[in-house]
Amino acid sequence: IALAVAATSATPPDIDLKPDAPQALPAAREGSTVSGEYSPGPDGQTALGLGTEFGPAIPAAPCCGASGTIAFTLSYVDPAPENRLINRHIVTLRLADRGFLGFYFIQTSRHLEMSYKQLPESTRVITPDPLEAGKAYRAAVTWDGATVCFYLDGKLLGEQKQGFPATFPAYSRLNLGPYRDGWISAEPWRANDVFIRDLKVWKEALGPMDIAADAGVQAVTAEA
């Protein structure tokens, strides 16, 4: 076994969002601007706070495809006792019809969950350990038409069979934080206690080496 420093992907992301201030998204081709409450997260880095209002909804069709990757950095602070029983939808990609790809916390659990499914299915991959309050994590998901892979801090945590193709009609959205559409009402949870920054989206499924590079870690490779 050898440790190898992963090289960055040769393909630039279709979205490279550093949410520390309102930012236009030319890739969306609709004049979209990601705006909200920007403040230092618990790790000291300026980020987009999620929770008190419905978040930005980015048109997905221009930046997502049959294969793809989404990566972002998240952190959170412990919610107030009276605010712990509310689900926290963090980043959600809504596909055609009932298609759903999302990252979320379920009520009091601080295990990050990722799911690629047709609503209302409950298939998901869950982090083996809860995420620590105040710590920044790099989450990523890839899909290639056959398999959906969930990574945390450059490490593959789990996979799902991709049971249906990823398609993105004009109404598809990449939602940051609480959102509402024809199938889901992911309500705000009364406090900006989850923070995201450095959101990137590719129209290709990055491999493990590129995922590790994006997370700023070394990848373990097997030598013949």
C-alpha positions in Angstrom: 0.0 0.0 0.0 1.3 3.5 -0.9 0.2 6.9 0.0 -0.2 9.2 -3.1 -1.0 12.9 -3.2 -4.0 13.1 -5.5 -3.9 15.5 -8.5 -6.7 18.0 -9.1 -9.3 17.2 -11.7 -8.4 18.5 -15.2 -12.0 19.5 -15.7 -13.1 22.7 -14.0 -16.3 22.6 -12.1 -19.5 23.9 -13.7 -20.2 25.7 -10.5 -17.5 26.9 -8.1 -19.3 28.8 -5.4 -17.6 30.3 -2.5 -20.6 31.5 -0.5 -19.1 34.4 1.5 -21.2 37.0 -0.2 -24.0 37.1 -2.8 -22.7 35.6 -6.0 -24.0 35.4 -9.5 -24.0 32.1 -11.3 -23.4 32.5 -15.0 -23.4 28.7 -15.4 -27.1 28.7 -14.6 -27.8 31.0 -17.6 -30.8 32.5 -15.8 -29.1 35.4 -14.0 -29.3 33.4 -10.7 -27.7 34.9 -7.6 -27.0 32.9 -4.5 -27.8 35.2 -1.6 -28.6 34.8 2.1 -27.1 35.4 5.5 -23.3 35.2 5.3 -21.4 35.0 8.6 -18.4 33.2 10.2 -19.3 29.6 10.8 -18.1 27.7 13.9 -14.7 27.0 12.2 -14.2 30.8 11.7 -14.6 30.7 7.9 -17.3 32.9 6.3 -20.1 30.7 5.0 -23.8 30.7 4.1 -25.9 30.1 7.2 -28.9 27.8 6.7 -32.1 27.4 8.7 -34.2 30.5 9.3 -35.5 30.9 5.8 -35.9 29.0 2.5 -32.5 28.9 0.9 -31.2 29.6 -2.6 -32.6 27.4 -5.4 -30.1 27.0 -8.3 -31.3 25.9 -11.7 -29.9 22.4 -12.1 -30.2 21.6 -15.8 -27.3 23.8 -16.9 -24.8 22.4 -14.4 -25.9 18.8 -13.8 -25.9 15.8 -16.1 -26.2 12.0 -16.4 -23.0 11.8 -14.5 -21.8 14.3 -11.9 -20.3 15.3 -8.7 -21.3 17.7 -5.9 -18.9 18.7 -3.1 -19.2 21.2 -0.3 -17.9 22.0 3.1 -20.3 22.0 6.1 -20.2 22.7 9.8 -22.8 23.2 12.4 -23.4 24.5 16.0 -25.4 22.6 18.6 -29.1 23.6 18.2 -31.0 25.0 21.1 -32.9 22.3 23.0 -36.3 23.5 21.7 -35.0 23.3 18.2 -33.6 19.8 18.0 -36.5 17.9 16.6 -36.5 19.4 13.1 -34.9 17.8 10.1 -32.1 19.8 8.5 -32.0 19.6 4.7 -28.5 20.9 3.8 -27.9 20.4 0.1 -30.6 18.8 -2.1 -30.6 18.1 -5.8 -34.2 17.6 -7.1 -34.2 15.6 -10.4 -37.1 14.8 -12.7 -40.4 13.9 -11.2 -39.7 12.3 -7.8 -36.0 12.0 -8.1 -34.0 13.2 -5.1 -30.3 13.4 -4.2 -29.7 15.0 -0.8 -27.7 15.5 2.3 -29.4 16.0 5.6 -29.6 15.5 9.4 -32.6 13.8 10.9 -33.9 15.5 14.0 -31.6 14.9 17.0 -29.2 12.7 15.0 -26.0 14.3 13.9 -25.1 11.5 11.6 -25.0 13.0 8.1 -27.2 11.1 5.7 -27.0 11.0 1.9 -29.7 9.5 -0.3 -30.3 9.0 -4.0 -33.9 7.8 -4.4 -37.3 8.2 -5.9 -39.5 9.8 -3.2 -40.9 8.5 -0.9 -38.2 5.7 -0.7 -36.0 5.6 2.4 -32.8 4.2 0.9 -29.7 6.1 2.3 -26.1 6.0 3.4 -25.3 7.3 6.9 -22.0 8.3 8.4 -20.8 5.7 10.9 -20.1 8.4 13.5 -21.9 11.6 14.3 -20.4 14.8 13.0 -18.9 17.0 15.7 -20.3 20.5 16.3 -17.8 23.2 15.4 -15.8 21.0 13.0 -15.7 21.5 9.2 -16.2 18.5 7.0 -15.9 18.1 3.2 -18.9 16.1 1.9 -19.1 14.8 -1.7 -21.3 12.6 -3.8 -20.7 11.2 -7.3 -23.0 9.4 -9.7 -22.1 7.7 -13.0 -25.3 6.0 -14.2 -24.5 2.8 -12.2 -23.3 3.7 -8.7 -23.8 6.7 -6.3 -20.8 7.2 -4.0 -20.8 9.1 -0.7 -17.5 10.6 0.5 -16.6 12.5 3.7 -13.2 14.3 4.0 -12.0 12.4 0.9 -12.9 9.0 2.2 -15.5 6.7 0.6 -18.1 6.0 3.2 -20.6 4.0 1.2 -22.3 3.4 -2.2 -25.8 3.0 -3.6 -26.9 1.4 -6.8 -28.2 4.1 -9.0 -31.6 2.7 -9.6 -32.7 5.4 -12.2 -30.9 7.8 -14.5 -30.2 11.4 -13.4 -32.2 13.7 -15.6 -32.8 17.4 -15.2 -35.8 19.2 -16.7 -36.1 22.9 -16.6 -37.8 22.8 -13.2 -35.0 20.9 -11.5 -33.2 22.7 -8.7 -30.1 22.4 -6.5 -31.4 23.6 -3.2 -29.2 25.0 -0.4 -31.0 24.6 3.0 -34.8 24.5 3.5 -36.9 24.4 0.3 -40.3 23.6 -1.0 -41.5 22.1 -4.3 -44.3 19.9 -5.6 -43.1 16.9 -3.6 -41.3 18.1 -0.6 -41.8 20.8 2.0 -38.5 20.9 3.9 -39.3 23.7 6.3 -36.9 26.2 7.9 -35.8 25.2 11.4 -35.8 28.6 13.1 -32.0 29.1 13.5 -29.0 29.4 11.1 -27.1 26.7 12.8 -25.7 24.9 9.7 -23.1 26.5 7.5 -21.9 25.6 4.0 -19.1 27.0 1.8 -16.9 26.1 -1.2 -19.7 24.4 -3.2 -18.6 22.8 -6.4 -20.6 20.9 -9.1 -19.1 18.9 -12.0 -20.8 17.2 -15.0 -18.7 14.2 -14.5 -18.2 11.6 -11.7 -14.9 12.4 -10.2 -12.7 9.4 -9.2 -11.4 8.8 -5.7 -8.1 10.5 -6.4 -9.8 13.7 -7.5 -12.3 13.6 -4.5 -9.3 13.3 -2.2 -7.6 16.2 -3.9 -10.7 18.4 -3.5 -10.8 17.5 0.2 -7.1 18.4 0.6 -6.1 14.9 1.8 -4.0 12.1 0.5 -5.5 9.1 -1.2 -4.4 5.5 -0.4 -3.6 3.5 -3.5 -2.8 -0.1 -3.9 0.4 -1.0 -5.7 0.6 -4.1 -7.9 
